[in-house]
Amino acid sequence: MELVLGTAQLGMNYGVNNISGKPSFSEGFNILKKAFENGVNMVDTALAYGNSELIIGEFMSRTNRYFKIATKLPKLKYCENLKDQVEAYIEKSLNNLRVKKIDYYFLHSFEDYKNNIEIIKILKQNQENGKVQKIGVSIYDTYELDYILNNSEGFIDIVQIPFNIFDLRWIKDSILERTKEKGIEVFVRSIYLQGLLFLKKDALDKIHPKTYQYVSKLLEFAEENNMDISNLAMQYIKSHTEINYVLVGCETEEQIDQNIRNFYSDYTDKYKLIKEFAMKNYTDVEKEIIDPRLWKC
């Protein structure tokens, strides 16, 4: 498993618990520097993340320190030429990032993948000419992953999913195991549920009446096992060997420090206990809690 720096926060205000806002240009540089110096060698970005790609490209150009790149194809307009759109977006990302190839290129829209195979064919052409190395889809729901597993026909190399200790949909019906068997690599994001795990009761109550109850149980379990809640959330992810990459964003250097410490800390002796706790308490958490698109705050 590899730690990936998520960079949505570098380009825009992101996350329900983001109180510091978008970092300044120099702060963004310092976050990238700290990540690189601590062994993080991949960043996840997207054209949709404000000027995130530009900051990463400027950092790599100025410092001669290069990350592997995961970025995303924006949702397309079907009234316009698809090939022209896809290739224009690829070129824009390459120019922003100042690189010759994109290591991991995701469709940002599952509907684009499902509704038009022509897009995949265009991406395959760019894979063959060396501009894109691996092709994937960023998704939200298990039915989307199930569709990919049944219809990928070797087209899809990678998927990116939201996965955390409250969201156990991804371990039901052995869907992660089936993904691994297909040879598809798995990126997971939203391991802290966009910061929901760290909110106070008033904010949690605005999301759903039961949110505070779930978080309270998590805090209690973490304290009983001498862990903080962020480390517990990370260890739950690390306990799943089907996952290849764990993606965590930050707004400050302190947060990237914490994420790196959590990732490299060793709690393998507690993996079974953590999984049992999750299965006992979070098997059927309401979708209004685990899907940020449904939050009303």
PASEBA-1860 file (N, C-alpha, C; in nm, 3 decimals):
! residues 297
1> MELVLGTA> 0.085/-0.120/0.000/0.000/0.000/0.000/0.088/0.124/0.000 ~ 0.046/0.226/-0.075/0.126/0.347/-0.090/0.043/0.469/-0.051 ~ 0.107/0.562/0.018/0.041/0.687/0.058/0.049/0.788/-0.057 ~ -0.065/0.849/-0.088/-0.075/0.948/-0.196/-0.124/1.080/-0.136 ~ -0.062/1.190/-0.177/-0.107/1.321/-0.131/-0.221/1.370/-0.218 ~ -0.338/1.387/-0.158/-0.450/1.448/-0.228/-0.434/1.599/-0.229 ~ -0.459/1.662/-0.344/-0.428/1.804/-0.356/-0.549/1.891/-0.390 ~ -0.669/1.841/-0.367/-0.786/1.927/-0.389/-0.775/2.052/-0.303
9> QLGMNYGV> -0.725/2.036/-0.179/-0.714/2.150/-0.088/-0.613/2.254/-0.134 ~ -0.518/2.215/-0.218/-0.418/2.312/-0.264/-0.478/2.410/-0.364 ~ -0.587/2.367/-0.431/-0.643/2.451/-0.535/-0.775/2.515/-0.504 ~ -0.837/2.474/-0.391/-0.968/2.531/-0.359/-1.000/2.499/-0.213 ~ -1.101/2.565/-0.157/-1.149/2.532/-0.024/-1.223/2.400/-0.032 ~ -1.177/2.301/0.046/-1.231/2.166/0.031/-1.238/2.100/0.168 ~ -1.348/2.031/0.195/-1.362/1.956/0.318/-1.451/2.026/0.419 ~ -1.539/1.949/0.482/-1.635/2.006/0.575/-1.567/2.057/0.702
17> NNISGKPS> -1.446/2.008/0.732/-1.375/2.051/0.853/-1.258/2.144/0.821 ~ -1.259/2.198/0.701/-1.151/2.288/0.659/-1.175/2.427/0.718 ~ -1.098/2.461/0.823/-1.116/2.592/0.887/-1.008/2.691/0.847 ~ -0.901/2.642/0.784/-0.791/2.731/0.747/-0.802/2.778/0.603 ~ -0.890/2.716/0.525/-0.908/2.756/0.386/-0.797/2.706/0.296 ~ -0.799/2.753/0.173/-0.698/2.714/0.075/-0.561/2.768/0.116 ~ -0.457/2.683/0.115/-0.323/2.731/0.151/-0.275/2.834/0.051 ~ -0.185/2.921/0.096/-0.121/3.015/0.005/-0.028/2.937/-0.089
25> FSEGFNIL> 0.021/3.007/-0.191/0.111/2.943/-0.286/0.234/2.886/-0.214 ~ 0.294/2.964/-0.125/0.413/2.918/-0.053/0.380/2.805/0.042 ~ 0.263/2.810/0.106/0.221/2.701/0.194/0.200/2.572/0.114 ~ 0.143/2.586/-0.005/0.127/2.470/-0.092/0.261/2.408/-0.127 ~ 0.359/2.493/-0.158/0.494/2.445/-0.187/0.551/2.369/-0.068 ~ 0.531/2.423/0.053/0.585/2.359/0.172/0.521/2.224/0.198 ~ 0.391/2.214/0.170/0.322/2.085/0.185/0.379/1.983/0.087 ~ 0.396/2.022/-0.038/0.452/1.932/-0.138/0.595/1.893/-0.102
33> KKAFENGV> 0.674/1.988/-0.053/0.812/1.962/-0.013/0.817/1.860/0.101 ~ 0.733/1.881/0.202/0.731/1.790/0.317/0.687/1.651/0.275 ~ 0.588/1.643/0.187/0.543/1.512/0.140/0.657/1.440/0.067 ~ 0.722/1.510/-0.024/0.830/1.450/-0.103/0.943/1.403/-0.012 ~ 0.982/1.486/0.083/1.095/1.453/0.170/1.064/1.338/0.266 ~ 0.936/1.307/0.281/0.896/1.197/0.369/0.848/1.074/0.293 ~ 0.890/1.064/0.169/0.866/0.941/0.094/0.735/0.932/0.020 ~ 0.656/1.039/0.018/0.532/1.039/-0.060/0.570/1.074/-0.204
41> NMVDTALA> 0.552/0.980/-0.296/0.600/1.006/-0.433/0.489/1.011/-0.537 ~ 0.364/1.025/-0.490/0.253/1.042/-0.584/0.156/1.148/-0.533 ~ 0.104/1.229/-0.624/-0.001/1.325/-0.589/-0.124/1.296/-0.674 ~ -0.240/1.322/-0.616/-0.367/1.308/-0.686/-0.426/1.447/-0.704 ~ -0.462/1.479/-0.828/-0.515/1.612/-0.858/-0.623/1.600/-0.964 ~ -0.667/1.713/-1.018/-0.769/1.715/-1.124/-0.779/1.855/-1.180 ~ -0.820/1.865/-1.304/-0.846/1.997/-1.362/-0.955/2.070/-1.284 ~ -1.044/1.994/-1.222/-1.154/2.055/-1.148/-1.110/2.113/-1.014
49> YGNSELII> -0.985/2.085/-0.970/-0.939/2.130/-0.838/-0.870/2.267/-0.847 ~ -0.938/2.365/-0.901/-0.882/2.499/-0.906/-0.748/2.502/-0.976 ~ -0.648/2.562/-0.911/-0.514/2.571/-0.971/-0.418/2.467/-0.914 ~ -0.473/2.356/-0.864/-0.390/2.251/-0.804/-0.285/2.198/-0.900 ~ -0.324/2.166/-1.024/-0.226/2.115/-1.121/-0.114/2.216/-1.144 ~ -0.149/2.344/-1.154/-0.049/2.448/-1.180/0.052/2.457/-1.065 ~ 0.005/2.447/-0.942/0.095/2.453/-0.826/0.190/2.335/-0.827 ~ 0.138/2.216/-0.855/0.223/2.097/-0.859/0.327/2.110/-0.971
57> GEFMSRTN> 0.282/2.154/-1.087/0.374/2.171/-1.199/0.483/2.272/-1.168 ~ 0.446/2.382/-1.106/0.544/2.485/-1.069/0.643/2.430/-0.967 ~ 0.592/2.356/-0.869/0.681/2.297/-0.767/0.782/2.202/-0.831 ~ 0.735/2.113/-0.917/0.826/2.016/-0.977/0.928/2.084/-1.067 ~ 0.885/2.186/-1.138/0.975/2.259/-1.227/1.082/2.335/-1.150 ~ 1.041/2.401/-1.041/1.136/2.482/-0.965/1.234/2.396/-0.885 ~ 1.186/2.284/-0.830/1.268/2.207/-0.737/1.335/2.086/-0.801 ~ 1.291/2.050/-0.922/1.342/1.930/-0.988/1.311/1.804/-0.908
65> RYFKIATK> 1.201/1.810/-0.832/1.152/1.695/-0.755/1.020/1.653/-0.818 ~ 1.015/1.531/-0.865/0.901/1.489/-0.947/0.818/1.382/-0.877 ~ 0.688/1.405/-0.875/0.591/1.308/-0.825/0.536/1.226/-0.941 ~ 0.491/1.104/-0.911/0.401/1.036/-1.004/0.267/1.111/-0.997 ~ 0.200/1.116/-1.109/0.080/1.200/-1.120/-0.045/1.116/-1.143 ~ -0.147/1.141/-1.060/-0.283/1.093/-1.087/-0.369/1.217/-1.106 ~ -0.434/1.228/-1.223/-0.525/1.340/-1.244/-0.648/1.289/-1.319 ~ -0.740/1.381/-1.352/-0.871/1.335/-1.397/-0.923/1.414/-1.516
73> LPKLKYCE> -0.995/1.342/-1.600/-1.062/1.400/-1.717/-1.195/1.457/-1.672 ~ -1.221/1.586/-1.693/-1.351/1.644/-1.653/-1.467/1.581/-1.728 ~ -1.586/1.599/-1.674/-1.707/1.552/-1.741/-1.718/1.618/-1.878 ~ -1.752/1.537/-1.979/-1.749/1.584/-2.117/-1.885/1.636/-2.164 ~ -1.882/1.715/-2.272/-2.003/1.766/-2.335/-2.030/1.686/-2.462 ~ -2.142/1.617/-2.463/-2.168/1.527/-2.576/-2.211/1.600/-2.703 ~ -2.238/1.729/-2.689/-2.274/1.806/-2.807/-2.151/1.852/-2.885 ~ -2.031/1.825/-2.827/-1.907/1.865/-2.892/-1.825/1.741/-2.927
81> NLKDQVEA> -1.726/1.757/-3.014/-1.643/1.645/-3.057/-1.568/1.585/-2.938 ~ -1.592/1.456/-2.911/-1.534/1.393/-2.793/-1.382/1.383/-2.802 ~ -1.331/1.344/-2.917/-1.186/1.328/-2.933/-1.114/1.460/-2.910 ~ -1.168/1.566/-2.965/-1.107/1.697/-2.947/-1.108/1.737/-2.799 ~ -1.220/1.711/-2.731/-1.229/1.747/-2.589/-1.129/1.670/-2.505 ~ -1.127/1.537/-2.524/-1.038/1.452/-2.443/-0.893/1.493/-2.464 ~ -0.853/1.508/-2.588/-0.714/1.540/-2.616/-0.677/1.680/-2.570 ~ -0.771/1.773/-2.576/-0.745/1.908/-2.526/-0.726/1.907/-2.374
89> YIEKSLNN> -0.807/1.827/-2.304/-0.794/1.817/-2.159/-0.662/1.751/-2.120 ~ -0.624/1.646/-2.192/-0.496/1.581/-2.163/-0.381/1.679/-2.182 ~ -0.383/1.752/-2.293/-0.278/1.849/-2.320/-0.274/1.958/-2.213 ~ -0.391/2.001/-2.169/-0.396/2.105/-2.066/-0.332/2.056/-1.937 ~ -0.364/1.932/-1.897/-0.304/1.876/-1.776/-0.154/1.858/-1.791 ~ -0.111/1.808/-1.907/0.033/1.792/-1.930/0.105/1.926/-1.920 ~ 0.046/2.029/-1.978/0.106/2.163/-1.973/0.105/2.220/-1.832 ~ -0.008/2.205/-1.762/-0.016/2.254/-1.624/0.089/2.189/-1.535
97> LRVKKIDY> 0.103/2.058/-1.552/0.191/1.980/-1.465/0.336/1.978/-1.513 ~ 0.355/2.024/-1.637/0.489/2.029/-1.698/0.553/1.890/-1.704 ~ 0.475/1.795/-1.748/0.523/1.658/-1.764/0.490/1.609/-1.905 ~ 0.551/1.498/-1.945/0.528/1.443/-2.077/0.424/1.330/-2.076 ~ 0.397/1.277/-1.957/0.295/1.171/-1.949/0.224/1.180/-1.814 ~ 0.101/1.130/-1.814/0.022/1.120/-1.691/0.022/0.974/-1.649 ~ 0.065/0.947/-1.526/0.080/0.809/-1.481/-0.054/0.740/-1.461 ~ -0.149/0.811/-1.398/-0.282/0.754/-1.370/-0.386/0.856/-1.412
105> YFLHSFED> -0.466/0.821/-1.513/-0.564/0.916/-1.566/-0.704/0.860/-1.548 ~ -0.781/0.929/-1.463/-0.916/0.885/-1.430/-1.021/0.966/-1.505 ~ -1.127/0.900/-1.548/-1.248/0.973/-1.583/-1.309/1.021/-1.452 ~ -1.342/1.150/-1.445/-1.402/1.205/-1.325/-1.551/1.173/-1.317 ~ -1.605/1.122/-1.426/-1.748/1.092/-1.433/-1.770/0.946/-1.474 ~ -1.834/0.869/-1.386/-1.869/0.731/-1.420/-1.964/0.726/-1.539 ~ -2.054/0.823/-1.549/-2.150/0.824/-1.658/-2.080/0.835/-1.793 ~ -1.970/0.909/-1.798/-1.895/0.917/-1.923/-1.843/0.780/-1.963
113> YKNNIEII> -1.795/0.704/-1.865/-1.745/0.568/-1.893/-1.859/0.477/-1.938 ~ -1.969/0.481/-1.866/-2.079/0.389/-1.891/-2.149/0.418/-2.023 ~ -2.165/0.544/-2.056/-2.252/0.582/-2.168/-2.182/0.594/-2.302 ~ -2.050/0.598/-2.302/-1.982/0.619/-2.430/-1.846/0.551/-2.433 ~ -1.840/0.430/-2.488/-1.717/0.354/-2.498/-1.614/0.425/-2.584 ~ -1.660/0.519/-2.668/-1.569/0.592/-2.754/-1.463/0.668/-2.673 ~ -1.503/0.713/-2.553/-1.409/0.786/-2.467/-1.293/0.697/-2.427 ~ -1.323/0.573/-2.392/-1.218/0.478/-2.355/-1.127/0.450/-2.473
121> KILKQNQE> -1.184/0.438/-2.591/-1.102/0.414/-2.710/-1.007/0.531/-2.735 ~ -1.055/0.652/-2.712/-0.970/0.771/-2.730/-0.857/0.769/-2.626 ~ -0.892/0.735/-2.502/-0.790/0.727/-2.398/-0.689/0.617/-2.429 ~ -0.736/0.505/-2.484/-0.645/0.397/-2.522/-0.545/0.443/-2.627 ~ -0.591/0.526/-2.720/-0.500/0.580/-2.821/-0.392/0.666/-2.756 ~ -0.432/0.743/-2.655/-0.335/0.826/-2.584/-0.245/0.743/-2.493 ~ -0.294/0.629/-2.452/-0.210/0.534/-2.378/-0.103/0.476/-2.471 ~ -0.144/0.442/-2.591/-0.052/0.386/-2.688/0.055/0.485/-2.732
129> NGKVQKIG> 0.019/0.614/-2.737/0.119/0.713/-2.778/0.201/0.769/-2.662 ~ 0.178/0.713/-2.542/0.263/0.745/-2.428/0.223/0.864/-2.344 ~ 0.109/0.926/-2.374/0.068/1.042/-2.295/-0.002/1.002/-2.165 ~ -0.061/0.883/-2.166/-0.131/0.830/-2.049/-0.078/0.689/-2.023 ~ -0.047/0.660/-1.896/0.005/0.527/-1.866/-0.105/0.429/-1.825 ~ -0.186/0.467/-1.726/-0.295/0.380/-1.681/-0.426/0.458/-1.684 ~ -0.534/0.387/-1.717/-0.665/0.449/-1.735/-0.761/0.396/-1.627 ~ -0.839/0.488/-1.571/-0.933/0.445/-1.468/-1.056/0.532/-1.459
137> VSIYDTYE> -1.137/0.504/-1.357/-1.261/0.578/-1.333/-1.269/0.611/-1.184 ~ -1.305/0.734/-1.154/-1.331/0.776/-1.016/-1.481/0.760/-0.991 ~ -1.517/0.682/-0.888/-1.657/0.647/-0.868/-1.701/0.676/-0.724 ~ -1.832/0.663/-0.701/-1.891/0.689/-0.570/-1.962/0.568/-0.511 ~ -2.017/0.480/-0.595/-2.106/0.375/-0.546/-2.059/0.236/-0.588 ~ -2.098/0.137/-0.509/-2.057/0.000/-0.536/-2.117/-0.053/-0.667 ~ -2.236/-0.008/-0.703/-2.294/-0.057/-0.828/-2.210/-0.012/-0.947 ~ -2.143/0.103/-0.933/-2.056/0.150/-1.040/-1.933/0.059/-1.054
145> LDYILNNS> -1.876/0.020/-0.940/-1.762/-0.071/-0.945/-1.804/-0.207/-0.998 ~ -1.921/-0.253/-0.957/-1.971/-0.381/-1.008/-1.988/-0.376/-1.160 ~ -2.037/-0.265/-1.210/-2.053/-0.249/-1.355/-1.917/-0.254/-1.424 ~ -1.818/-0.186/-1.367/-1.684/-0.186/-1.426/-1.626/-0.327/-1.428 ~ -1.643/-0.402/-1.319/-1.589/-0.538/-1.313/-1.653/-0.628/-1.417 ~ -1.779/-0.603/-1.446/-1.851/-0.688/-1.542/-1.837/-0.642/-1.686 ~ -1.787/-0.519/-1.707/-1.785/-0.464/-1.843/-1.652/-0.401/-1.882 ~ -1.548/-0.416/-1.800/-1.423/-0.344/-1.828/-1.350/-0.398/-1.949
153> EGFIDIVQ> -1.360/-0.529/-1.974/-1.299/-0.591/-2.092/-1.152/-0.551/-2.109 ~ -1.082/-0.538/-1.997/-0.941/-0.502/-2.003/-0.914/-0.355/-2.027 ~ -1.020/-0.274/-2.034/-1.002/-0.131/-2.062/-0.956/-0.054/-1.938 ~ -1.000/-0.097/-1.820/-0.979/-0.021/-1.697/-0.865/-0.083/-1.615 ~ -0.766/0.000/-1.583/-0.651/-0.044/-1.503/-0.666/-0.010/-1.355 ~ -0.742/0.096/-1.326/-0.748/0.152/-1.191/-0.888/0.206/-1.161 ~ -0.923/0.206/-1.034/-1.045/0.273/-0.989/-1.013/0.354/-0.865 ~ -1.089/0.459/-0.842/-1.076/0.538/-0.720/-1.212/0.542/-0.651
161> IPFNIFDL> -1.213/0.503/-0.523/-1.339/0.492/-0.450/-1.329/0.567/-0.316 ~ -1.444/0.612/-0.262/-1.447/0.664/-0.126/-1.457/0.546/-0.029 ~ -1.370/0.542/0.070/-1.370/0.426/0.161/-1.325/0.472/0.298 ~ -1.400/0.436/0.401/-1.365/0.472/0.538/-1.437/0.379/0.634 ~ -1.411/0.395/0.761/-1.461/0.302/0.862/-1.614/0.307/0.877 ~ -1.678/0.413/0.830/-1.824/0.421/0.832/-1.888/0.361/0.707 ~ -1.808/0.343/0.604/-1.862/0.305/0.472/-1.819/0.163/0.437 ~ -1.897/0.065/0.484/-1.860/-0.075/0.465/-1.922/-0.137/0.341
169> RWIKDSIL> -1.981/-0.055/0.255/-2.040/-0.110/0.131/-1.937/-0.183/0.048 ~ -1.813/-0.137/0.054/-1.708/-0.186/-0.036/-1.652/-0.321/0.006 ~ -1.687/-0.369/0.126/-1.639/-0.501/0.165/-1.751/-0.605/0.158 ~ -1.871/-0.559/0.123/-1.981/-0.653/0.105/-1.971/-0.721/-0.031 ~ -2.018/-0.843/-0.039/-2.020/-0.919/-0.165/-1.881/-0.933/-0.225 ~ -1.778/-0.921/-0.140/-1.639/-0.943/-0.183/-1.600/-0.857/-0.303 ~ -1.653/-0.736/-0.312/-1.630/-0.656/-0.432/-1.485/-0.610/-0.444 ~ -1.419/-0.581/-0.330/-1.278/-0.544/-0.337/-1.192/-0.664/-0.377
177> ERTKEKGI> -1.226/-0.781/-0.325/-1.152/-0.901/-0.363/-1.166/-0.929/-0.512 ~ -1.286/-0.910/-0.564/-1.308/-0.932/-0.708/-1.231/-0.831/-0.792 ~ -1.221/-0.709/-0.740/-1.144/-0.606/-0.811/-0.998/-0.646/-0.819 ~ -0.944/-0.695/-0.709/-0.804/-0.740/-0.707/-0.783/-0.858/-0.801 ~ -0.878/-0.951/-0.802/-0.868/-1.066/-0.891/-0.866/-1.026/-1.038 ~ -0.935/-0.917/-1.071/-0.937/-0.867/-1.208/-0.808/-0.794/-1.246 ~ -0.720/-0.774/-1.147/-0.596/-0.703/-1.174/-0.612/-0.552/-1.180 ~ -0.722/-0.501/-1.125/-0.748/-0.357/-1.124/-0.697/-0.299/-0.992
185> EVFVRSIY> -0.614/-0.195/-1.001/-0.561/-0.132/-0.882/-0.666/-0.041/-0.818 ~ -0.660/-0.029/-0.685/-0.760/0.047/-0.611/-0.696/0.164/-0.536 ~ -0.743/0.286/-0.568/-0.713/0.406/-0.491/-0.832/0.429/-0.397 ~ -0.807/0.461/-0.271/-0.917/0.500/-0.182/-0.897/0.644/-0.138 ~ -1.008/0.717/-0.131/-1.009/0.856/-0.088/-1.112/0.869/0.024 ~ -1.121/0.987/0.081/-1.222/1.019/0.182/-1.213/0.928/0.304 ~ -1.089/0.895/0.346/-1.074/0.802/0.458/-1.117/0.867/0.590 ~ -1.117/1.001/0.596/-1.169/1.073/0.712/-1.308/1.130/0.683
193> LQGLLFLK> -1.368/1.083/0.577/-1.501/1.127/0.534/-1.506/1.280/0.521 ~ -1.407/1.332/0.446/-1.392/1.477/0.422/-1.387/1.559/0.550 ~ -1.335/1.497/0.657/-1.320/1.568/0.784/-1.437/1.554/0.878 ~ -1.541/1.481/0.838/-1.658/1.463/0.925/-1.619/1.402/1.059 ~ -1.522/1.311/1.061/-1.484/1.243/1.184/-1.435/1.338/1.292 ~ -1.395/1.459/1.252/-1.335/1.552/1.348/-1.430/1.665/1.388 ~ -1.554/1.662/1.342/-1.648/1.770/1.371/-1.705/1.761/1.513 ~ -1.750/1.875/1.564/-1.818/1.880/1.693/-1.965/1.841/1.676
201> KDALDKIH> -2.031/1.817/1.790/-2.168/1.765/1.789/-2.264/1.852/1.709 ~ -2.259/1.983/1.724/-2.354/2.070/1.654/-2.344/2.051/1.503 ~ -2.222/2.044/1.453/-2.202/2.026/1.309/-2.244/1.887/1.265 ~ -2.215/1.787/1.347/-2.254/1.649/1.314/-2.406/1.635/1.308 ~ -2.475/1.701/1.400/-2.622/1.692/1.403/-2.686/1.751/1.278 ~ -2.619/1.848/1.216/-2.674/1.909/1.095/-2.669/1.812/0.976 ~ -2.574/1.719/0.979/-2.562/1.622/0.870/-2.669/1.515/0.881 ~ -2.684/1.459/1.002/-2.787/1.355/1.026/-2.799/1.336/1.177
209> PKTYQYVS> -2.920/1.307/1.228/-2.939/1.291/1.372/-2.853/1.182/1.436 ~ -2.810/1.083/1.357/-2.734/0.972/1.415/-2.583/0.987/1.399 ~ -2.537/1.092/1.333/-2.394/1.106/1.305/-2.313/1.113/1.434 ~ -2.358/1.192/1.531/-2.283/1.207/1.655/-2.271/1.074/1.729 ~ -2.376/0.995/1.724/-2.374/0.862/1.788/-2.262/0.775/1.730 ~ -2.249/0.776/1.597/-2.145/0.695/1.533/-2.006/0.746/1.567 ~ -1.987/0.877/1.564/-1.856/0.935/1.592/-1.819/0.913/1.738 ~ -1.914/0.923/1.828/-1.887/0.902/1.971/-1.835/0.762/1.997
217> KLLEFAEE> -1.895/0.663/1.933/-1.848/0.525/1.947/-1.705/0.511/1.897 ~ -1.676/0.579/1.788/-1.542/0.572/1.730/-1.440/0.635/1.825 ~ -1.474/0.750/1.882/-1.386/0.817/1.977/-1.361/0.730/2.100 ~ -1.464/0.668/2.149/-1.451/0.582/2.267/-1.360/0.462/2.238 ~ -1.380/0.400/2.122/-1.297/0.285/2.084/-1.151/0.327/2.066 ~ -1.129/0.443/2.006/-0.992/0.492/1.985/-0.922/0.515/2.119 ~ -0.993/0.577/2.214/-0.934/0.603/2.345/-0.903/0.473/2.418 ~ -0.990/0.375/2.408/-0.968/0.246/2.473/-0.843/0.177/2.421
225> NNMDISNL> -0.806/0.208/2.296/-0.692/0.142/2.233/-0.572/0.236/2.216 ~ -0.573/0.345/2.293/-0.461/0.440/2.294/-0.426/0.490/2.154 ~ -0.528/0.525/2.077/-0.510/0.579/1.943/-0.591/0.707/1.931 ~ -0.547/0.799/1.844/-0.637/0.909/1.814/-0.725/0.867/1.696 ~ -0.831/0.942/1.675/-0.933/0.900/1.579/-0.880/0.899/1.435 ~ -0.787/0.990/1.403/-0.732/0.990/1.268/-0.646/0.867/1.243 ~ -0.570/0.825/1.344/-0.487/0.706/1.328/-0.575/0.581/1.317 ~ -0.681/0.576/1.397/-0.773/0.463/1.388/-0.834/0.453/1.249
233> AMQYIKSH> -0.875/0.567/1.194/-0.933/0.567/1.059/-0.832/0.517/0.956 ~ -0.705/0.558/0.972/-0.600/0.513/0.880/-0.573/0.364/0.896 ~ -0.569/0.316/1.020/-0.539/0.174/1.041/-0.649/0.084/0.985 ~ -0.774/0.133/0.989/-0.881/0.056/0.928/-0.856/0.037/0.779 ~ -0.813/0.143/0.711/-0.781/0.133/0.569/-0.665/0.037/0.547 ~ -0.561/0.051/0.627/-0.442/-0.032/0.609/-0.468/-0.180/0.633 ~ -0.575/-0.211/0.703/-0.607/-0.351/0.732/-0.663/-0.425/0.610 ~ -0.690/-0.352/0.501/-0.747/-0.412/0.380/-0.639/-0.424/0.273
241> TEINYVLV> -0.592/-0.544/0.253/-0.480/-0.567/0.161/-0.519/-0.554/0.015 ~ -0.648/-0.541/-0.015/-0.690/-0.524/-0.155/-0.662/-0.382/-0.206 ~ -0.634/-0.292/-0.114/-0.612/-0.151/-0.148/-0.467/-0.129/-0.186 ~ -0.445/-0.058/-0.296/-0.309/-0.028/-0.341/-0.260/0.110/-0.298 ~ -0.352/0.209/-0.297/-0.313/0.347/-0.269/-0.414/0.412/-0.177 ~ -0.365/0.478/-0.072/-0.453/0.552/0.018/-0.423/0.700/0.001 ~ -0.524/0.775/-0.031/-0.513/0.915/-0.071/-0.564/1.003/0.044 ~ -0.477/1.092/0.092/-0.515/1.181/0.201/-0.472/1.323/0.168
249> GCETEEQI> -0.564/1.418/0.182/-0.533/1.558/0.157/-0.501/1.631/0.285 ~ -0.461/1.757/0.272/-0.431/1.839/0.390/-0.433/1.986/0.351 ~ -0.451/2.071/0.452/-0.444/2.216/0.431/-0.320/2.276/0.493 ~ -0.251/2.199/0.581/-0.136/2.252/0.653/-0.024/2.149/0.659 ~ 0.096/2.198/0.690/0.210/2.107/0.708/0.188/2.015/0.826 ~ 0.122/2.065/0.931/0.096/1.981/1.048/0.010/1.861/1.011 ~ -0.085/1.884/0.922/-0.172/1.774/0.881/-0.097/1.669/0.798 ~ -0.010/1.714/0.709/0.066/1.615/0.631/0.160/1.538/0.723
257> DQNIRNFY> 0.216/1.603/0.825/0.298/1.533/0.925/0.216/1.423/0.993 ~ 0.095/1.461/1.035/0.008/1.365/1.105/-0.029/1.249/1.014 ~ -0.061/1.279/0.890/-0.099/1.172/0.797/0.016/1.075/0.772 ~ 0.137/1.128/0.760/0.254/1.043/0.738/0.280/0.956/0.861 ~ 0.271/1.015/0.980/0.290/0.936/1.102/0.186/0.825/1.112 ~ 0.060/0.860/1.082/-0.045/0.759/1.089/-0.020/0.645/0.990 ~ 0.022/0.681/0.870/0.041/0.579/0.767/0.154/0.483/0.804 ~ 0.261/0.535/0.859/0.377/0.451/0.887/0.374/0.388/1.027
265> SDYTDKYK> 0.276/0.422/1.110/0.265/0.357/1.240/0.217/0.213/1.222 ~ 0.260/0.126/1.310/0.232/-0.017/1.294/0.136/-0.066/1.403 ~ 0.013/-0.093/1.359/-0.088/-0.148/1.450/-0.144/-0.279/1.393 ~ -0.060/-0.354/1.324/-0.109/-0.477/1.261/-0.170/-0.573/1.363 ~ -0.122/-0.567/1.486/-0.176/-0.657/1.589/-0.319/-0.622/1.626 ~ -0.367/-0.501/1.585/-0.503/-0.460/1.619/-0.598/-0.461/1.498 ~ -0.549/-0.504/1.382/-0.633/-0.502/1.262/-0.761/-0.584/1.281 ~ -0.747/-0.703/1.337/-0.865/-0.788/1.356/-0.965/-0.722/1.449
273> LIKEFAMK> -0.917/-0.664/1.557/-1.003/-0.597/1.654/-1.075/-0.478/1.590 ~ -1.001/-0.400/1.511/-1.060/-0.282/1.445/-1.168/-0.324/1.347 ~ -1.140/-0.427/1.268/-1.240/-0.475/1.171/-1.365/-0.527/1.241 ~ -1.347/-0.598/1.351/-1.462/-0.650/1.426/-1.545/-0.536/1.483 ~ -1.479/-0.433/1.533/-1.550/-0.316/1.584/-1.630/-0.249/1.473 ~ -1.569/-0.233/1.356/-1.639/-0.169/1.244/-1.761/-0.250/1.202 ~ -1.745/-0.381/1.190/-1.856/-0.467/1.147/-1.970/-0.464/1.249 ~ -1.937/-0.452/1.375/-2.039/-0.451/1.480/-2.119/-0.321/1.481
281> NYTDVEKE> -2.052/-0.210/1.449/-2.115/-0.079/1.470/-2.153/-0.004/1.343 ~ -2.092/-0.037/1.227/-2.109/0.049/1.110/-2.150/-0.026/0.983 ~ -2.215/-0.139/0.999/-2.253/-0.217/0.882/-2.353/-0.145/0.793 ~ -2.445/-0.071/0.854/-2.551/-0.007/0.775/-2.566/0.141/0.809 ~ -2.458/0.214/0.802/-2.464/0.358/0.826/-2.543/0.424/0.713 ~ -2.629/0.517/0.749/-2.716/0.583/0.653/-2.637/0.649/0.540 ~ -2.688/0.637/0.419/-2.618/0.694/0.305/-2.608/0.845/0.316 ~ -2.704/0.909/0.384/-2.699/1.055/0.402/-2.577/1.097/0.483
289> IIDPRLWK> -2.513/1.002/0.552/-2.392/1.031/0.628/-2.267/0.998/0.547 ~ -2.266/0.885/0.480/-2.144/0.840/0.413/-2.125/0.899/0.274 ~ -2.227/0.967/0.221/-2.214/1.028/0.089/-2.221/1.181/0.102 ~ -2.106/1.251/0.095/-2.107/1.397/0.114/-2.196/1.471/0.015 ~ -2.227/1.410/-0.099/-2.315/1.477/-0.195/-2.455/1.497/-0.139 ~ -2.489/1.422/-0.033/-2.623/1.429/0.025/-2.628/1.516/0.151 ~ -2.514/1.568/0.195/-2.512/1.653/0.313/-2.586/1.783/0.288 ~ -2.659/1.829/0.388/-2.738/1.951/0.374/-2.677/2.070/0.448
297> C> -2.552/2.055/0.492/-2.489/2.165/0.565/-2.373/2.222/0.485
END
